[in-house]
Amino acid sequence: MKDRVVAAIKRGEVVILPLEHSYVYACDAFSFASVNRLHQLRNDPTGVAAQVLVASAQTIDGLAQGVSSDMKALANAFWPGLLTLMLQPNQSLNWDLGDGGNLETFALRSPNQAETLEIISQTGPLAIATAGLAGTSAVSTISNIHDLEALDIGEIPAGPFSTVVALEGGNLIVNRVGALTIEELRKVASAIQLPTE
């Protein structure tokens, strides 16, 4: 099943993959047509950017610029896992995650889901979004109405969102506290702050 999913991604198709607590649509992050199709499946409004999944923290330097040592330390400590980093895209990248290249940052994560990590290691970075219409909650089972290649592992139990960290004005800010607490993050990057601090 994984081989068919990998082949579909390499052909430029959108597939369905499991993450820790939901299913997502996924495609080659560098394929304009594939990312556009992903947004069409979800009926996303114009300007919505997909998130990006990578297999490991070693990929950060190829995708992002201005990554602080604290950001790298957080990725090394908590990836694969429920930590999303908001990063500046490398200017040499030729991609459009759905925002027309207008957004100054993109969301990057490495999921703690063995089968999906194995697929990413064979395909490279994937653009993803929840496998449902825009605005819907996490999808725990596959209803494959578009007949996409899918890695179906059955019902996925609900769980916490990822914690989102961004670099704003030179400061590390937690934009959303999720699975990882501020205390856990501060063990790795002591200067990290909540937005109100």
KEBA-166919 format. One record per residue (C-alpha): x, y, z; residue number from 1; residue in one letter. Coordinates in Angstrom, 2 decimals, always signed. Layout:
<pt u="X" v="Y" w="Z" vexke="NUM" martor="A"/>
...
//
This chain:
<pt u="+0.00" v="+0.00" w="+0.00" vexke="1" martor="M"/>
<pt u="+2.84" v="+2.41" w="+0.85" vexke="2" martor="K"/>
<pt u="+4.49" v="+1.82" w="-2.54" vexke="3" martor="D"/>
<pt u="+1.27" v="+2.78" w="-4.32" vexke="4" martor="R"/>
<pt u="+0.98" v="+5.95" w="-2.22" vexke="5" martor="V"/>
<pt u="+4.61" v="+6.92" w="-2.94" vexke="6" martor="V"/>
<pt u="+4.12" v="+6.29" w="-6.65" vexke="7" martor="A"/>
<pt u="+0.96" v="+8.43" w="-6.67" vexke="8" martor="A"/>
<pt u="+2.77" v="+11.33" w="-4.98" vexke="9" martor="I"/>
<pt u="+5.60" v="+11.09" w="-7.51" vexke="10" martor="K"/>
<pt u="+3.00" v="+11.20" w="-10.31" vexke="11" martor="R"/>
<pt u="+1.74" v="+14.48" w="-8.89" vexke="12" martor="G"/>
<pt u="-1.41" v="+13.14" w="-7.25" vexke="13" martor="E"/>
<pt u="-2.96" v="+14.04" w="-3.91" vexke="14" martor="V"/>
<pt u="-3.09" v="+11.16" w="-1.40" vexke="15" martor="V"/>
<pt u="-4.49" v="+10.58" w="+2.08" vexke="16" martor="I"/>
<pt u="-2.05" v="+9.90" w="+4.93" vexke="17" martor="L"/>
<pt u="-2.40" v="+9.32" w="+8.67" vexke="18" martor="P"/>
<pt u="-0.81" v="+11.62" w="+11.24" vexke="19" martor="L"/>
<pt u="-0.82" v="+11.23" w="+15.01" vexke="20" martor="E"/>
<pt u="-4.48" v="+12.21" w="+15.50" vexke="21" martor="H"/>
<pt u="-6.04" v="+12.67" w="+12.06" vexke="22" martor="S"/>
<pt u="-5.90" v="+11.96" w="+8.33" vexke="23" martor="Y"/>
<pt u="-4.60" v="+14.59" w="+5.92" vexke="24" martor="V"/>
<pt u="-4.51" v="+15.24" w="+2.21" vexke="25" martor="Y"/>
<pt u="-0.86" v="+15.24" w="+1.11" vexke="26" martor="A"/>
<pt u="+1.09" v="+15.94" w="-2.08" vexke="27" martor="C"/>
<pt u="+4.50" v="+16.95" w="-3.38" vexke="28" martor="D"/>
<pt u="+5.17" v="+20.37" w="-1.84" vexke="29" martor="A"/>
<pt u="+7.02" v="+21.46" w="-4.99" vexke="30" martor="F"/>
<pt u="+4.26" v="+20.60" w="-7.46" vexke="31" martor="S"/>
<pt u="+2.11" v="+23.66" w="-8.18" vexke="32" martor="F"/>
<pt u="-0.64" v="+21.57" w="-9.78" vexke="33" martor="A"/>
<pt u="-0.72" v="+19.07" w="-6.90" vexke="34" martor="S"/>
<pt u="-0.92" v="+21.74" w="-4.21" vexke="35" martor="V"/>
<pt u="-3.66" v="+23.50" w="-6.16" vexke="36" martor="N"/>
<pt u="-5.59" v="+20.21" w="-6.38" vexke="37" martor="R"/>
<pt u="-5.21" v="+19.71" w="-2.61" vexke="38" martor="L"/>
<pt u="-6.82" v="+23.11" w="-2.02" vexke="39" martor="H"/>
<pt u="-9.58" v="+22.35" w="-4.54" vexke="40" martor="Q"/>
<pt u="-10.45" v="+19.11" w="-2.70" vexke="41" martor="L"/>
<pt u="-10.89" v="+21.11" w="+0.50" vexke="42" martor="R"/>
<pt u="-12.66" v="+24.05" w="-1.14" vexke="43" martor="N"/>
<pt u="-10.12" v="+26.35" w="+0.50" vexke="44" martor="D"/>
<pt u="-10.49" v="+30.11" w="+0.05" vexke="45" martor="P"/>
<pt u="-7.78" v="+31.84" w="-1.98" vexke="46" martor="T"/>
<pt u="-4.60" v="+32.57" w="-0.06" vexke="47" martor="G"/>
<pt u="-4.69" v="+29.63" w="+2.34" vexke="48" martor="V"/>
<pt u="-1.27" v="+27.98" w="+2.63" vexke="49" martor="A"/>
<pt u="-0.74" v="+24.27" w="+3.16" vexke="50" martor="A"/>
<pt u="+1.53" v="+23.07" w="+5.93" vexke="51" martor="Q"/>
<pt u="+4.71" v="+21.15" w="+5.11" vexke="52" martor="V"/>
<pt u="+5.86" v="+17.80" w="+6.48" vexke="53" martor="L"/>
<pt u="+9.46" v="+16.60" w="+6.45" vexke="54" martor="V"/>
<pt u="+11.12" v="+13.38" w="+7.55" vexke="55" martor="A"/>
<pt u="+13.62" v="+14.97" w="+9.94" vexke="56" martor="S"/>
<pt u="+15.13" v="+18.16" w="+11.33" vexke="57" martor="A"/>
<pt u="+18.05" v="+17.83" w="+8.90" vexke="58" martor="Q"/>
<pt u="+15.76" v="+19.18" w="+6.15" vexke="59" martor="T"/>
<pt u="+15.24" v="+22.58" w="+7.78" vexke="60" martor="I"/>
<pt u="+18.25" v="+24.36" w="+6.29" vexke="61" martor="D"/>
<pt u="+17.23" v="+23.43" w="+2.75" vexke="62" martor="G"/>
<pt u="+13.72" v="+24.83" w="+3.17" vexke="63" martor="L"/>
<pt u="+14.07" v="+27.78" w="+5.54" vexke="64" martor="A"/>
<pt u="+16.29" v="+30.76" w="+6.14" vexke="65" martor="Q"/>
<pt u="+17.11" v="+32.67" w="+9.31" vexke="66" martor="G"/>
<pt u="+16.54" v="+29.61" w="+11.48" vexke="67" martor="V"/>
<pt u="+17.81" v="+30.33" w="+14.98" vexke="68" martor="S"/>
<pt u="+19.87" v="+27.83" w="+16.96" vexke="69" martor="S"/>
<pt u="+16.97" v="+27.60" w="+19.43" vexke="70" martor="D"/>
<pt u="+14.55" v="+26.67" w="+16.61" vexke="71" martor="M"/>
<pt u="+16.92" v="+23.94" w="+15.46" vexke="72" martor="K"/>
<pt u="+17.31" v="+22.72" w="+19.03" vexke="73" martor="A"/>
<pt u="+13.52" v="+22.50" w="+19.42" vexke="74" martor="L"/>
<pt u="+13.23" v="+20.52" w="+16.17" vexke="75" martor="A"/>
<pt u="+16.00" v="+18.15" w="+17.23" vexke="76" martor="N"/>
<pt u="+14.39" v="+17.66" w="+20.64" vexke="77" martor="A"/>
<pt u="+10.73" v="+17.24" w="+19.64" vexke="78" martor="F"/>
<pt u="+10.72" v="+15.89" w="+16.07" vexke="79" martor="W"/>
<pt u="+9.19" v="+13.67" w="+15.04" vexke="80" martor="P"/>
<pt u="+6.30" v="+14.93" w="+17.11" vexke="81" martor="G"/>
<pt u="+3.63" v="+17.52" w="+17.77" vexke="82" martor="L"/>
<pt u="+5.73" v="+20.65" w="+17.29" vexke="83" martor="L"/>
<pt u="+5.08" v="+23.01" w="+14.36" vexke="84" martor="T"/>
<pt u="+7.67" v="+25.66" w="+13.52" vexke="85" martor="L"/>
<pt u="+6.73" v="+28.82" w="+11.62" vexke="86" martor="M"/>
<pt u="+9.73" v="+29.56" w="+9.42" vexke="87" martor="L"/>
<pt u="+10.81" v="+31.92" w="+6.63" vexke="88" martor="Q"/>
<pt u="+11.02" v="+30.04" w="+3.32" vexke="89" martor="P"/>
<pt u="+14.40" v="+29.82" w="+1.63" vexke="90" martor="N"/>
<pt u="+14.35" v="+32.40" w="-1.17" vexke="91" martor="Q"/>
<pt u="+15.65" v="+29.85" w="-3.67" vexke="92" martor="S"/>
<pt u="+12.59" v="+27.61" w="-3.23" vexke="93" martor="L"/>
<pt u="+10.31" v="+27.26" w="-6.23" vexke="94" martor="N"/>
<pt u="+7.00" v="+26.50" w="-4.55" vexke="95" martor="W"/>
<pt u="+3.57" v="+27.93" w="-3.88" vexke="96" martor="D"/>
<pt u="+1.78" v="+26.38" w="-0.91" vexke="97" martor="L"/>
<pt u="-1.47" v="+28.08" w="-1.93" vexke="98" martor="G"/>
<pt u="-0.73" v="+31.60" w="-0.76" vexke="99" martor="D"/>
<pt u="+0.75" v="+32.79" w="-4.06" vexke="100" martor="G"/>
<pt u="+4.11" v="+33.01" w="-2.33" vexke="101" martor="G"/>
<pt u="+2.86" v="+36.04" w="-0.41" vexke="102" martor="N"/>
<pt u="+3.17" v="+34.78" w="+3.15" vexke="103" martor="L"/>
<pt u="+6.44" v="+35.49" w="+4.93" vexke="104" martor="E"/>
<pt u="+6.37" v="+32.20" w="+6.87" vexke="105" martor="T"/>
<pt u="+5.28" v="+28.60" w="+6.43" vexke="106" martor="F"/>
<pt u="+4.40" v="+25.85" w="+8.89" vexke="107" martor="A"/>
<pt u="+6.87" v="+22.94" w="+9.10" vexke="108" martor="L"/>
<pt u="+6.63" v="+19.72" w="+11.09" vexke="109" martor="R"/>
<pt u="+7.88" v="+16.15" w="+11.23" vexke="110" martor="S"/>
<pt u="+5.05" v="+13.82" w="+12.29" vexke="111" martor="P"/>
<pt u="+5.42" v="+10.98" w="+14.78" vexke="112" martor="N"/>
<pt u="+3.74" v="+8.45" w="+12.49" vexke="113" martor="Q"/>
<pt u="+6.09" v="+5.72" w="+11.28" vexke="114" martor="A"/>
<pt u="+4.40" v="+4.82" w="+7.98" vexke="115" martor="E"/>
<pt u="+3.99" v="+8.45" w="+6.95" vexke="116" martor="T"/>
<pt u="+7.61" v="+9.23" w="+7.87" vexke="117" martor="L"/>
<pt u="+8.72" v="+6.33" w="+5.69" vexke="118" martor="E"/>
<pt u="+6.72" v="+7.76" w="+2.78" vexke="119" martor="I"/>
<pt u="+8.16" v="+11.27" w="+3.27" vexke="120" martor="I"/>
<pt u="+11.69" v="+9.82" w="+3.31" vexke="121" martor="S"/>
<pt u="+11.00" v="+8.50" w="-0.20" vexke="122" martor="Q"/>
<pt u="+9.13" v="+11.51" w="-1.62" vexke="123" martor="T"/>
<pt u="+10.67" v="+14.55" w="+0.03" vexke="124" martor="G"/>
<pt u="+8.67" v="+17.36" w="+1.65" vexke="125" martor="P"/>
<pt u="+4.88" v="+17.07" w="+1.46" vexke="126" martor="L"/>
<pt u="+2.25" v="+19.81" w="+1.49" vexke="127" martor="A"/>
<pt u="-0.65" v="+18.79" w="+3.73" vexke="128" martor="I"/>
<pt u="-4.06" v="+19.89" w="+4.97" vexke="129" martor="A"/>
<pt u="-6.82" v="+18.14" w="+6.91" vexke="130" martor="T"/>
<pt u="-8.59" v="+15.52" w="+4.75" vexke="131" martor="A"/>
<pt u="-11.93" v="+17.31" w="+4.82" vexke="132" martor="G"/>
<pt u="-13.51" v="+20.52" w="+3.66" vexke="133" martor="L"/>
<pt u="-12.02" v="+23.79" w="+4.86" vexke="134" martor="A"/>
<pt u="-13.17" v="+24.64" w="+8.36" vexke="135" martor="G"/>
<pt u="-13.99" v="+21.08" w="+9.36" vexke="136" martor="T"/>
<pt u="-12.45" v="+19.40" w="+12.39" vexke="137" martor="S"/>
<pt u="-9.83" v="+16.64" w="+12.37" vexke="138" martor="A"/>
<pt u="-10.73" v="+13.57" w="+10.31" vexke="139" martor="V"/>
<pt u="-10.34" v="+10.29" w="+12.23" vexke="140" martor="S"/>
<pt u="-11.51" v="+7.87" w="+9.51" vexke="141" martor="T"/>
<pt u="-11.17" v="+7.91" w="+5.75" vexke="142" martor="I"/>
<pt u="-14.20" v="+8.59" w="+3.60" vexke="143" martor="S"/>
<pt u="-12.40" v="+8.52" w="+0.27" vexke="144" martor="N"/>
<pt u="-15.04" v="+10.18" w="-1.89" vexke="145" martor="I"/>
<pt u="-12.41" v="+11.32" w="-4.42" vexke="146" martor="H"/>
<pt u="-10.92" v="+7.82" w="-4.88" vexke="147" martor="D"/>
<pt u="-7.40" v="+8.89" w="-3.90" vexke="148" martor="L"/>
<pt u="-4.56" v="+6.56" w="-3.00" vexke="149" martor="E"/>
<pt u="-4.68" v="+6.30" w="+0.79" vexke="150" martor="A"/>
<pt u="-2.73" v="+4.76" w="+3.64" vexke="151" martor="L"/>
<pt u="-5.66" v="+3.60" w="+5.77" vexke="152" martor="D"/>
<pt u="-4.70" v="+2.48" w="+9.29" vexke="153" martor="I"/>
<pt u="-8.27" v="+2.46" w="+10.59" vexke="154" martor="G"/>
<pt u="-9.79" v="+4.91" w="+13.03" vexke="155" martor="E"/>
<pt u="-7.27" v="+7.31" w="+14.55" vexke="156" martor="I"/>
<pt u="-7.90" v="+8.34" w="+18.18" vexke="157" martor="P"/>
<pt u="-8.39" v="+12.03" w="+18.90" vexke="158" martor="A"/>
<pt u="-5.57" v="+13.89" w="+20.60" vexke="159" martor="G"/>
<pt u="-3.98" v="+17.29" w="+21.14" vexke="160" martor="P"/>
<pt u="-2.99" v="+19.72" w="+18.41" vexke="161" martor="F"/>
<pt u="+0.65" v="+20.44" w="+17.74" vexke="162" martor="S"/>
<pt u="+2.30" v="+23.27" w="+19.64" vexke="163" martor="T"/>
<pt u="+3.18" v="+26.14" w="+17.27" vexke="164" martor="V"/>
<pt u="+6.35" v="+28.19" w="+17.71" vexke="165" martor="V"/>
<pt u="+7.37" v="+31.25" w="+15.68" vexke="166" martor="A"/>
<pt u="+10.25" v="+33.72" w="+15.63" vexke="167" martor="L"/>
<pt u="+8.80" v="+37.24" w="+15.95" vexke="168" martor="E"/>
<pt u="+11.02" v="+40.29" w="+16.25" vexke="169" martor="G"/>
<pt u="+13.93" v="+38.11" w="+17.24" vexke="170" martor="G"/>
<pt u="+11.93" v="+36.42" w="+20.01" vexke="171" martor="N"/>
<pt u="+10.71" v="+32.82" w="+20.13" vexke="172" martor="L"/>
<pt u="+6.95" v="+32.95" w="+20.68" vexke="173" martor="I"/>
<pt u="+4.52" v="+30.10" w="+21.33" vexke="174" martor="V"/>
<pt u="+1.57" v="+30.94" w="+19.06" vexke="175" martor="N"/>
<pt u="-0.43" v="+27.92" w="+20.22" vexke="176" martor="R"/>
<pt u="+0.11" v="+25.66" w="+23.19" vexke="177" martor="V"/>
<pt u="-0.82" v="+22.14" w="+22.23" vexke="178" martor="G"/>
<pt u="+0.71" v="+18.77" w="+23.02" vexke="179" martor="A"/>
<pt u="+3.95" v="+20.38" w="+24.25" vexke="180" martor="L"/>
<pt u="+3.78" v="+22.70" w="+27.22" vexke="181" martor="T"/>
<pt u="+5.73" v="+25.93" w="+27.63" vexke="182" martor="I"/>
<pt u="+7.66" v="+24.24" w="+30.45" vexke="183" martor="E"/>
<pt u="+8.76" v="+21.40" w="+28.16" vexke="184" martor="E"/>
<pt u="+9.84" v="+23.87" w="+25.48" vexke="185" martor="L"/>
<pt u="+11.80" v="+26.01" w="+27.98" vexke="186" martor="R"/>
<pt u="+13.92" v="+23.00" w="+28.94" vexke="187" martor="K"/>
<pt u="+15.35" v="+23.24" w="+25.42" vexke="188" martor="V"/>
<pt u="+14.97" v="+26.98" w="+24.65" vexke="189" martor="A"/>
<pt u="+14.81" v="+28.91" w="+27.93" vexke="190" martor="S"/>
<pt u="+14.00" v="+32.27" w="+26.31" vexke="191" martor="A"/>
<pt u="+10.78" v="+31.10" w="+24.66" vexke="192" martor="I"/>
<pt u="+7.72" v="+33.22" w="+25.51" vexke="193" martor="Q"/>
<pt u="+3.96" v="+33.21" w="+25.38" vexke="194" martor="L"/>
<pt u="+2.50" v="+36.08" w="+23.28" vexke="195" martor="P"/>
<pt u="+1.42" v="+38.01" w="+26.40" vexke="196" martor="T"/>
<pt u="+4.79" v="+37.88" w="+28.15" vexke="197" martor="E"/>
//
